[in-house]
Structures are given as C-alpha cells and as structure tokens.
Amino acid sequence: MIVDDSAIIRKLFSEELSRDPAIEVVGKAPDAFIARDKIVQLEPDVITLDVEMPRMDGITFLRRLMRHHPLPVIVVSSLTVEGGELAMEALEAGAIEVVCKPGDTSESGVFGRMLIEKIKIAANASVARQAEHIHPEPIPATGLSTLSTDRIIAVGASTGGTQALRQLMSAMPASAPGMLIVQHMPELFTQTFADRLNSLSRMEVKIASDGEQVACGKALVAPGNVHMLLERSAGCYRVRLKDGPMVCRQKPSVEMLFKSVARCAGENAIGVILTGMGNDGAEGMRLMRKSGAATIAQDRKTCVVYGMPGAAVELGAVDHIESLEDIPARILSFLNCET
C-alpha cells in the first residue's frame, strides 16, 4: 500500500512498482485515517509511508501502527535537513527502511528499481525486532584501561541497522577502542544518525573526516556516498574517505572497510556484522578472520534482515554468532582476555 498525500507521487510509485509482476499495489491512501481503514480491509504486506502528511503526520501514524498492527514500513522522505530528522524518528519508531523521494521524474526509473528491491526485502523482514525505545544496561569495562590504542572495532550494518547500532552503542563503555561504523543510508541522513548515536553513547560518536585519527573512546561513522577505509600512518590508525564506484552495490561499503581493516590491523581488530540485506562485508570479514581478527555476526533471530550476517556465516567468516543484546559483551570478552 502507498500512503502519500501527493497524488502525483501515488501515481508515480504505483506505475513503477507495477513493472514488477511479483508486486501488487493493493491500495493507495492520501492520509493516515484513510490508510488505517484500508490496512484493515486490504491487509498489505508492506507499506510505503510519507512522513509529512495532513491531519496526522507519518511518524505519529507509524507509532500507532507498530503498537496495534505492526507491518513492514518503508518511509519515503523528502531530501531535506528536516527530512533527515524525521527519517531518524521514523526508524526509531519502527520503520524498516528510509528512502529519499526522487528529485524529478527523470530519476523515477532508478528510484523504482531501488524501491522494488527494498519492498521485496521488507516483505520478509521481522518487524518484531524493531524496538521503539532502547535502554540497554552498560557493559562493565573491566581491564579496558590498560589496552593500547592499536585496537580497532569495525562494524557494518544495513536494513534494521540503525536500531541495532543504537543498542550496541548504548552498551559500549567510554573507554572502548576506536570504532569504525558503516551503515547504509541516504547521504543526507548520516549526520543526524551520528548525532543520535552520540546522544545515547558513552563513547564520542561523530561523522568521520578524511585523515582523522582513530582513538579510544571514539566511534567514527562513514559519511554517505563515500567509502571509508582504515590506514596505518606514522604509528597510528587513520581513516581515509575515498570516492569511487559502488562495491557490493553500496557506497559506503562494509566490504571496503573490512578489507582495509584486515590489511592494516590484522589480529588487532574485531569485526562485527549486523542486520542488513545483501552480502556487503562477507568477503571482507572472511579476510579479517584470515588475518587473525575476531569476528562476530548477529544471529538470525534478532536480525530484521539476516542477509549480511547470513552471507558472512555461509562464507565461513564468523567466529561467533550472537544475539544483538549479547554482542557488546562478546566484543569486550575479546578485549578483556588480553589485558
């Protein structure tokens, strides 16, 4: 079902989605009240939802929907700073994914193919894994103060990853080794996402800058639409931001990050792959494990989408498969055992 107050958008989405025989647009609604009635009547498998609508805004509607009639929801947002704030609220309220509306009709074909792919993934997603409020207990940082700054924790995530990262970062101690995070999301939303993580983390969380040093107590998030790599320079670790083609159909790519970590940090690294569609990061994690790094994958039960962790497990790249709530303790177990 398409929920959007713009008749033009409803028509555009319907035409693009109808190009795929596996997708049926069962209904369209211009506001939340009409959508509510049609959802009960038509029982859609997936909803696309605009966040800025009359009578009831999309975020309020989404929260009510997740409480009373949970469904996979893909939020479609305008490409604005305000849209970025609303996108983060939508993900926190339970949306599976957030995508940007096409700028004009010339982009509709590319957008349509992307939306079709995300709808197919969302149809099989576990909406029960999307939590509106996350307040995990912090993990004791026993022994971490004696660790040198040459440890690296590299994390990759995609669909469902914003909530998973909220839970992970909420549990990490302030003295944890430097973290590098790649989360697939539209470019404009990454700053807002990093700010949200920073507000609930004991570590400092920020968007990475080219050449920035990796340090204990700091987590660097890859900016949108650029690859983030690790390099060793003058006795310390730094991140490099590089343009280039998509890798595993993504930019930034988890694969690029993990491969650089395998090359530069080897056994001094820990790799974590969280919920997400596709196979981005699987081969990179295999190389990390081969280089001596410890590797962790989120388990199927707690993933919104098991694609990325499942691909890494299938490739033999994973040392430990853990539930989301147990991943922080597993990370610290690797660190504490060497202090």
DODO-997264 format. One record per residue (C-alpha): residue number from 1; x, y, z; residue in one letter. Coordinates in steps of 0.05 Angstrom, whole numbers, plus 5000, padded with zeros to 4 digits. Layout:
<mivexs>
+------+------+------+------+-------+
: pado :    u :    v :    w : lotor :
+------+------+------+------+-------+
:  NUM :    X :    Y :    Z :     A :
...
+------+------+------+------+-------+
</mivexs>
This chain:
<mivexs>
+------+------+------+------+-------+
: pado :    u :    v :    w : lotor :
+------+------+------+------+-------+
:    1 : 5000 : 5000 : 5000 :     M :
:    2 : 5024 : 5070 : 4982 :     I :
:    3 : 5009 : 5124 : 5034 :     V :
:    4 : 5026 : 5194 : 5010 :     D :
:    5 : 4987 : 5259 : 5007 :     D :
:    6 : 5013 : 5275 : 4937 :     S :
:    7 : 4970 : 5246 : 4881 :     A :
:    8 : 5030 : 5252 : 4834 :     I :
:    9 : 5074 : 5211 : 4880 :     I :
:   10 : 5020 : 5158 : 4889 :     R :
:   11 : 5012 : 5152 : 4814 :     K :
:   12 : 5088 : 5150 : 4802 :     L :
:   13 : 5100 : 5097 : 4855 :     F :
:   14 : 5043 : 5055 : 4831 :     S :
:   15 : 5067 : 5056 : 4759 :     E :
:   16 : 5139 : 5040 : 4779 :     E :
:   17 : 5120 : 4983 : 4826 :     L :
:   18 : 5072 : 4953 : 4776 :     S :
:   19 : 5130 : 4940 : 4729 :     R :
:   20 : 5149 : 4881 : 4773 :     D :
:   21 : 5100 : 4822 : 4768 :     P :
:   22 : 5118 : 4800 : 4838 :     A :
:   23 : 5090 : 4864 : 4869 :     I :
:   24 : 5017 : 4883 : 4872 :     E :
:   25 : 4996 : 4953 : 4894 :     V :
:   26 : 4933 : 4935 : 4933 :     V :
:   27 : 4915 : 5005 : 4953 :     G :
:   28 : 4933 : 5079 : 4959 :     K :
:   29 : 4916 : 5129 : 5012 :     A :
:   30 : 4926 : 5205 : 5018 :     P :
:   31 : 4928 : 5207 : 5094 :     D :
:   32 : 4934 : 5165 : 5156 :     A :
:   33 : 4860 : 5159 : 5170 :     F :
:   34 : 4843 : 5131 : 5102 :     I :
:   35 : 4905 : 5087 : 5106 :     A :
:   36 : 4883 : 5059 : 5173 :     R :
:   37 : 4817 : 5035 : 5145 :     D :
:   38 : 4848 : 5007 : 5082 :     K :
:   39 : 4901 : 4969 : 5120 :     I :
:   40 : 4847 : 4932 : 5159 :     V :
:   41 : 4809 : 4918 : 5095 :     Q :
:   42 : 4865 : 4901 : 5046 :     L :
:   43 : 4918 : 4871 : 5093 :     E :
:   44 : 4980 : 4895 : 5055 :     P :
:   45 : 5047 : 4860 : 5066 :     D :
:   46 : 5087 : 4925 : 5062 :     V :
:   47 : 5071 : 4999 : 5067 :     I :
:   48 : 5108 : 5058 : 5036 :     T :
:   49 : 5095 : 5119 : 5081 :     L :
:   50 : 5106 : 5193 : 5072 :     D :
:   51 : 5125 : 5227 : 5137 :     V :
:   52 : 5096 : 5296 : 5122 :     E :
:   53 : 5021 : 5289 : 5113 :     M :
:   54 : 4958 : 5328 : 5133 :     P :
:   55 : 4912 : 5311 : 5191 :     R :
:   56 : 4962 : 5262 : 5222 :     M :
:   57 : 5037 : 5263 : 5209 :     D :
:   58 : 5070 : 5199 : 5186 :     G :
:   59 : 5112 : 5190 : 5250 :     I :
:   60 : 5050 : 5191 : 5295 :     T :
:   61 : 5015 : 5143 : 5248 :     F :
:   62 : 5075 : 5097 : 5246 :     L :
:   63 : 5080 : 5093 : 5322 :     R :
:   64 : 5006 : 5075 : 5327 :     R :
:   65 : 5012 : 5025 : 5271 :     L :
:   66 : 5071 : 4990 : 5304 :     M :
:   67 : 5034 : 4987 : 5370 :     R :
:   68 : 4968 : 4959 : 5344 :     H :
:   69 : 4981 : 4929 : 5275 :     H :
:   70 : 5056 : 4920 : 5263 :     P :
:   71 : 5076 : 4916 : 5189 :     L :
:   72 : 5140 : 4927 : 5150 :     P :
:   73 : 5141 : 5001 : 5133 :     V :
:   74 : 5187 : 5037 : 5084 :     I :
:   75 : 5187 : 5111 : 5098 :     V :
:   76 : 5196 : 5157 : 5038 :     V :
:   77 : 5224 : 5225 : 5057 :     S :
:   78 : 5240 : 5290 : 5021 :     S :
:   79 : 5314 : 5304 : 5014 :     L :
:   80 : 5319 : 5360 : 5065 :     T :
:   81 : 5353 : 5371 : 5132 :     V :
:   82 : 5284 : 5369 : 5164 :     E :
:   83 : 5271 : 5305 : 5127 :     G :
:   84 : 5334 : 5276 : 5158 :     G :
:   85 : 5308 : 5290 : 5228 :     E :
:   86 : 5241 : 5259 : 5211 :     L :
:   87 : 5276 : 5199 : 5179 :     A :
:   88 : 5313 : 5184 : 5244 :     M :
:   89 : 5248 : 5190 : 5283 :     E :
:   90 : 5215 : 5142 : 5234 :     A :
:   91 : 5270 : 5090 : 5242 :     L :
:   92 : 5266 : 5096 : 5318 :     E :
:   93 : 5190 : 5088 : 5313 :     A :
:   94 : 5197 : 5021 : 5276 :     G :
:   95 : 5207 : 5035 : 5201 :     A :
:   96 : 5246 : 4981 : 5165 :     I :
:   97 : 5280 : 5030 : 5117 :     E :
:   98 : 5281 : 5103 : 5097 :     V :
:   99 : 5290 : 5125 : 5024 :     V :
:  100 : 5292 : 5193 : 4991 :     C :
:  101 : 5238 : 5214 : 4942 :     K :
:  102 : 5263 : 5223 : 4871 :     P :
:  103 : 5283 : 5294 : 4855 :     G :
:  104 : 5245 : 5294 : 4789 :     D :
:  105 : 5211 : 5245 : 4741 :     T :
:  106 : 5277 : 5233 : 4703 :     S :
:  107 : 5301 : 5194 : 4765 :     E :
:  108 : 5238 : 5153 : 4772 :     S :
:  109 : 5265 : 5091 : 4737 :     G :
:  110 : 5326 : 5084 : 4782 :     V :
:  111 : 5284 : 5101 : 4843 :     F :
:  112 : 5231 : 5050 : 4822 :     G :
:  113 : 5281 : 4993 : 4816 :     R :
:  114 : 5311 : 5011 : 4884 :     M :
:  115 : 5242 : 5014 : 4917 :     L :
:  116 : 5222 : 4947 : 4886 :     I :
:  117 : 5283 : 4914 : 4916 :     E :
:  118 : 5271 : 4944 : 4985 :     K :
:  119 : 5198 : 4924 : 4984 :     I :
:  120 : 5216 : 4852 : 4969 :     K :
:  121 : 5265 : 4852 : 5027 :     I :
:  122 : 5216 : 4886 : 5074 :     A :
:  123 : 5162 : 4835 : 5059 :     A :
:  124 : 5205 : 4782 : 5094 :     N :
:  125 : 5232 : 4827 : 5149 :     A :
:  126 : 5219 : 4815 : 5222 :     S :
:  127 : 5184 : 4877 : 5247 :     V :
:  128 : 5182 : 4849 : 5317 :     A :
:  129 : 5257 : 4864 : 5321 :     R :
:  130 : 5245 : 4939 : 5313 :     Q :
:  131 : 5243 : 4969 : 5383 :     A :
:  132 : 5217 : 5040 : 5394 :     E :
:  133 : 5256 : 5050 : 5459 :     H :
:  134 : 5324 : 5021 : 5473 :     I :
:  135 : 5356 : 5028 : 5542 :     H :
:  136 : 5405 : 4971 : 5549 :     P :
:  137 : 5448 : 4963 : 5611 :     E :
:  138 : 5520 : 4988 : 5602 :     P :
:  139 : 5574 : 4934 : 5599 :     I :
:  140 : 5628 : 4939 : 5653 :     P :
:  141 : 5695 : 4959 : 5623 :     A :
:  142 : 5737 : 4915 : 5668 :     T :
:  143 : 5810 : 4917 : 5647 :     G :
:  144 : 5800 : 4961 : 5586 :     L :
:  145 : 5840 : 5019 : 5615 :     S :
:  146 : 5905 : 4980 : 5604 :     T :
:  147 : 5892 : 4969 : 5530 :     L :
:  148 : 5935 : 5006 : 5480 :     S :
:  149 : 5901 : 5048 : 5426 :     T :
:  150 : 5920 : 5000 : 5370 :     D :
:  151 : 5856 : 4960 : 5374 :     R :
:  152 : 5801 : 4971 : 5322 :     I :
:  153 : 5728 : 4952 : 5324 :     I :
:  154 : 5697 : 4953 : 5254 :     A :
:  155 : 5621 : 4948 : 5247 :     V :
:  156 : 5577 : 4941 : 5186 :     G :
:  157 : 5501 : 4945 : 5181 :     A :
:  158 : 5444 : 4958 : 5133 :     S :
:  159 : 5368 : 4946 : 5139 :     T :
:  160 : 5349 : 4948 : 5212 :     G :
:  161 : 5419 : 4971 : 5230 :     G :
:  162 : 5401 : 5039 : 5258 :     T :
:  163 : 5364 : 5007 : 5315 :     Q :
:  164 : 5416 : 4952 : 5324 :     A :
:  165 : 5471 : 5005 : 5327 :     L :
:  166 : 5432 : 5045 : 5378 :     R :
:  167 : 5431 : 4983 : 5423 :     Q :
:  168 : 5504 : 4966 : 5411 :     L :
:  169 : 5530 : 5037 : 5423 :     M :
:  170 : 5487 : 5046 : 5485 :     S :
:  171 : 5522 : 4988 : 5517 :     A :
:  172 : 5594 : 5004 : 5499 :     M :
:  173 : 5638 : 5034 : 5553 :     P :
:  174 : 5671 : 5102 : 5545 :     A :
:  175 : 5740 : 5070 : 5545 :     S :
:  176 : 5726 : 5022 : 5487 :     A :
:  177 : 5776 : 5020 : 5430 :     P :
:  178 : 5764 : 5063 : 5369 :     G :
:  179 : 5704 : 5041 : 5328 :     M :
:  180 : 5690 : 5048 : 5253 :     L :
:  181 : 5618 : 5043 : 5231 :     I :
:  182 : 5588 : 5035 : 5162 :     V :
:  183 : 5512 : 5040 : 5159 :     Q :
:  184 : 5476 : 5040 : 5092 :     H :
:  185 : 5431 : 5101 : 5089 :     M :
:  186 : 5418 : 5163 : 5046 :     P :
:  187 : 5475 : 5213 : 5048 :     E :
:  188 : 5436 : 5270 : 5080 :     L :
:  189 : 5414 : 5227 : 5139 :     F :
:  190 : 5483 : 5205 : 5164 :     T :
:  191 : 5498 : 5268 : 5204 :     Q :
:  192 : 5432 : 5263 : 5241 :     T :
:  193 : 5443 : 5189 : 5253 :     F :
:  194 : 5512 : 5201 : 5282 :     A :
:  195 : 5484 : 5256 : 5327 :     D :
:  196 : 5430 : 5209 : 5352 :     R :
:  197 : 5482 : 5155 : 5368 :     L :
:  198 : 5526 : 5206 : 5403 :     N :
:  199 : 5468 : 5228 : 5447 :     S :
:  200 : 5460 : 5158 : 5477 :     L :
:  201 : 5531 : 5131 : 5475 :     S :
:  202 : 5585 : 5137 : 5528 :     R :
:  203 : 5635 : 5140 : 5470 :     M :
:  204 : 5640 : 5201 : 5426 :     E :
:  205 : 5605 : 5186 : 5361 :     V :
:  206 : 5616 : 5230 : 5300 :     K :
:  207 : 5619 : 5231 : 5224 :     I :
:  208 : 5689 : 5212 : 5201 :     A :
:  209 : 5734 : 5264 : 5169 :     S :
:  210 : 5788 : 5246 : 5118 :     D :
:  211 : 5854 : 5233 : 5154 :     G :
:  212 : 5822 : 5232 : 5224 :     E :
:  213 : 5858 : 5191 : 5276 :     Q :
:  214 : 5823 : 5131 : 5306 :     V :
:  215 : 5825 : 5135 : 5382 :     A :
:  216 : 5799 : 5100 : 5444 :     C :
:  217 : 5731 : 5126 : 5464 :     G :
:  218 : 5713 : 5150 : 5394 :     K :
:  219 : 5667 : 5119 : 5342 :     A :
:  220 : 5671 : 5145 : 5271 :     L :
:  221 : 5612 : 5137 : 5224 :     V :
:  222 : 5624 : 5134 : 5149 :     A :
:  223 : 5593 : 5194 : 5113 :     P :
:  224 : 5542 : 5179 : 5060 :     G :
:  225 : 5563 : 5166 : 4987 :     N :
:  226 : 5637 : 5156 : 5002 :     V :
:  227 : 5678 : 5096 : 5022 :     H :
:  228 : 5713 : 5095 : 5090 :     M :
:  229 : 5779 : 5057 : 5095 :     L :
:  230 : 5830 : 5047 : 5151 :     L :
:  231 : 5903 : 5061 : 5141 :     E :
:  232 : 5965 : 5058 : 5186 :     R :
:  233 : 6006 : 5122 : 5184 :     S :
:  234 : 6062 : 5147 : 5229 :     A :
:  235 : 6048 : 5094 : 5281 :     G :
:  236 : 5974 : 5107 : 5288 :     C :
:  237 : 5909 : 5089 : 5253 :     Y :
:  238 : 5873 : 5140 : 5210 :     R :
:  239 : 5812 : 5137 : 5165 :     V :
:  240 : 5812 : 5155 : 5092 :     R :
:  241 : 5750 : 5175 : 5055 :     L :
:  242 : 5751 : 5157 : 4981 :     K :
:  243 : 5703 : 5165 : 4923 :     D :
:  244 : 5695 : 5110 : 4872 :     G :
:  245 : 5644 : 5061 : 4845 :     P :
:  246 : 5596 : 5024 : 4889 :     M :
:  247 : 5622 : 4959 : 4919 :     V :
:  248 : 5570 : 4905 : 4933 :     C :
:  249 : 5521 : 4956 : 4906 :     R :
:  250 : 5536 : 5003 : 4964 :     Q :
:  251 : 5575 : 5067 : 4979 :     K :
:  252 : 5598 : 5069 : 5033 :     P :
:  253 : 5612 : 4995 : 5031 :     S :
:  254 : 5624 : 4949 : 5091 :     V :
:  255 : 5667 : 4907 : 5045 :     E :
:  256 : 5716 : 4964 : 5032 :     M :
:  257 : 5721 : 4979 : 5106 :     L :
:  258 : 5731 : 4907 : 5128 :     F :
:  259 : 5784 : 4893 : 5074 :     K :
:  260 : 5824 : 4954 : 5095 :     S :
:  261 : 5819 : 4934 : 5168 :     V :
:  262 : 5843 : 4863 : 5151 :     A :
:  263 : 5902 : 4893 : 5114 :     R :
:  264 : 5922 : 4946 : 5166 :     C :
:  265 : 5900 : 4919 : 5234 :     A :
:  266 : 5900 : 4843 : 5226 :     G :
:  267 : 5896 : 4808 : 5293 :     E :
:  268 : 5887 : 4875 : 5329 :     N :
:  269 : 5817 : 4882 : 5301 :     A :
:  270 : 5747 : 4858 : 5317 :     I :
:  271 : 5695 : 4855 : 5261 :     G :
:  272 : 5620 : 4858 : 5274 :     V :
:  273 : 5567 : 4849 : 5221 :     I :
:  274 : 5496 : 4867 : 5238 :     L :
:  275 : 5427 : 4861 : 5207 :     T :
:  276 : 5422 : 4880 : 5134 :     G :
:  277 : 5402 : 4860 : 5064 :     M :
:  278 : 5452 : 4833 : 5013 :     G :
:  279 : 5523 : 4807 : 5023 :     N :
:  280 : 5563 : 4870 : 5035 :     D :
:  281 : 5620 : 4855 : 5082 :     G :
:  282 : 5620 : 4779 : 5077 :     A :
:  283 : 5685 : 4772 : 5038 :     E :
:  284 : 5717 : 4829 : 5077 :     G :
:  285 : 5700 : 4794 : 5142 :     M :
:  286 : 5730 : 4729 : 5115 :     R :
:  287 : 5795 : 4766 : 5102 :     L :
:  288 : 5792 : 4796 : 5172 :     M :
:  289 : 5785 : 4728 : 5203 :     R :
:  290 : 5842 : 4701 : 5159 :     K :
:  291 : 5886 : 4758 : 5183 :     S :
:  292 : 5874 : 4739 : 5256 :     G :
:  293 : 5817 : 4786 : 5274 :     A :
:  294 : 5759 : 4763 : 5317 :     A :
:  295 : 5693 : 4764 : 5280 :     T :
:  296 : 5621 : 4767 : 5305 :     I :
:  297 : 5555 : 4763 : 5268 :     A :
:  298 : 5486 : 4780 : 5293 :     Q :
:  299 : 5441 : 4718 : 5297 :     D :
:  300 : 5381 : 4706 : 5253 :     R :
:  301 : 5330 : 4712 : 5310 :     K :
:  302 : 5348 : 4784 : 5328 :     T :
:  303 : 5361 : 4809 : 5257 :     C :
:  304 : 5309 : 4849 : 5218 :     V :
:  305 : 5341 : 4820 : 5156 :     V :
:  306 : 5392 : 4763 : 5161 :     Y :
:  307 : 5423 : 4776 : 5093 :     G :
:  308 : 5491 : 4806 : 5110 :     M :
:  309 : 5505 : 4764 : 5173 :     P :
:  310 : 5479 : 4702 : 5138 :     G :
:  311 : 5526 : 4713 : 5079 :     A :
:  312 : 5585 : 4720 : 5125 :     A :
:  313 : 5567 : 4658 : 5164 :     V :
:  314 : 5558 : 4618 : 5099 :     E :
:  315 : 5627 : 4640 : 5076 :     L :
:  316 : 5660 : 4615 : 5139 :     G :
:  317 : 5679 : 4685 : 5160 :     A :
:  318 : 5649 : 4685 : 5231 :     V :
:  319 : 5678 : 4663 : 5297 :     D :
:  320 : 5617 : 4676 : 5339 :     H :
:  321 : 5542 : 4684 : 5323 :     I :
:  322 : 5509 : 4724 : 5378 :     E :
:  323 : 5442 : 4756 : 5394 :     S :
:  324 : 5442 : 4831 : 5389 :     L :
:  325 : 5439 : 4840 : 5464 :     E :
:  326 : 5500 : 4794 : 5474 :     D :
:  327 : 5545 : 4826 : 5421 :     I :
:  328 : 5573 : 4881 : 5467 :     P :
:  329 : 5594 : 4831 : 5519 :     A :
:  330 : 5625 : 4787 : 5466 :     R :
:  331 : 5665 : 4846 : 5439 :     I :
:  332 : 5691 : 4862 : 5509 :     L :
:  333 : 5707 : 4789 : 5523 :     S :
:  334 : 5757 : 4792 : 5465 :     F :
:  335 : 5787 : 4855 : 5493 :     L :
:  336 : 5789 : 4836 : 5567 :     N :
:  337 : 5822 : 4769 : 5554 :     C :
:  338 : 5885 : 4806 : 5532 :     E :
:  339 : 5891 : 4855 : 5589 :     T :
+------+------+------+------+-------+
</mivexs>
